Amino acid sequence: MKKALVCGAGGFIGGHLVKRLKGEGFWVRGVDVKSHEYSNLPADEFILGDLTDPVVVASVLDQPFDEVYQLAADMGGAGYIFTGDNDANVMHNSATINLNVAAQATKVGVKKIFYSSSACMYPAYNQEDPDNPKCSEESAYPAAPDSEYGWEKLFSERLFFAYHRNYGLNVRVARFHNIFGPLGTWRGGKEKAPAAMCRKISEIEPGGGIEVWGDGKQTRSFLYVDECLEAVRRLMDSDFIGPVNIGSEEMVTINQLAEMVFEIAGKPANIKNIPGPTGVRGRNSDNALIKEKLGWAPSIPLKVGLEKTFQWINKQVEANKEVAAV
Ligand code: NAD
């Protein structure tokens, strides 16, 4: 039986990954500084531990795992990443985790390790036109990410590639573009745009409105979590080390995203655009390389993924109202 370690298993993508790996017959150890909030994970072992501590990393990464997935990071949506208030923590915590994990994975001789970078590492100067953002893998340099979160991702993907070159660490690196779906953070300040919109639109009465940061014309694409995991598993099973985009090419404006959620909720769209942290003007995945190397591209339309996400968040909102009423 193959053995896998999932770092960040208590998080959104890590939690889904544990389930997927168990479904594929892996023995799985998960580690995170917190338990999963919304799911009882089927991990064979789940260890609560802080991966910024090298002693903890040595104790969880104590054997030559067949596969390690390094997803742990100090991160959140625009309200967390783009205000500047969390920059030092984001850089220090995530870089320390990656420094610890890369060194220890090399020391114990893990067979393969996946690192989740982010589209936030792409240069801001290529993402000023909302209709024509450029995010092909080779366009990363000269580097100019628009956030410290993006700079840390760039540093850490380079770190994993340096371990690959100097110590033969068998790495795979992907740049995720806005992954969304059920069982993710949906309130509290770290939630991302799709989850925040689902929550707000679930909470309002028909006719009520929501506030959306920026002029609403900034563009993004969003990838449903099941597709993200399919791409990650294919990358791990391939010989291609990356970096490669894992994202959707179905680009929408943020207001269009909100309108879709209003439609799913069966409520009339009512959007007020207000000043707020927005990041770059436009961003879309470029899937030419993943198609070439893995012969794969996502196929689930945004609307379908949003329907599933809305249903799950709507249930959380309803359950919360019931608790408040008791
Ligand atoms: P998430 O915040 O839900 O998961 C990250 C997990 O890391 C959390 O459970 C958190 O508790 C854990 N963690 C943080 N600090 C830790 C520490 N010191 N020790 C142990 N665990 C710690 O985020 P996610 O959406 O599941 O993202 C997973 C990875 O994918 C992250 O590296 C993120 O940067 C990357 N990524 C995500 C997206 C996205 O849209 N979700 C986009 C680009 C990149």
Residues whose N, C-alpha, C, O or C-beta is under 5 A from the ligand:
A	BS01	NAD	G8 G10 G11 F12 I13 G14 V31 D32 V33 K34 G49 D50 L51 T52 L71 A72 A73 D74 M75 S116 S117 S118 A119 F176 H177 N178 I179
